[in-house]
């Protein structure tokens, strides 16, 4: 365990970047749920009618 802390102290950038990415993903997920009005598996998202046939075909 002490060796791991020595590695982190010697080169903290990869670990700091990973932690930043995780926090950013958590914030983005919560922000997205706030915009959509609740996260219930994605059924209330903006693309819920993607299978509708609203285009003219031959």
C-alpha positions, 0 to 999 in steps of 0.5 A: 500500500505504501508503494502505491502512495509513493507512485501516486505522489511521484506522478499524480496526474493520471489519478487526478484526471481519472477522479475528475472524469468520474466527478464530471460524469456524475454531475452530467448524469444528474444534470441530464436527469434534471432536464428530462424531468426524472431518470426512469430508464430513458423512456422519457427522453427526447428520443422516445419517438425515434421509431415513428414514421413521419417521413414520406416513402414510396 
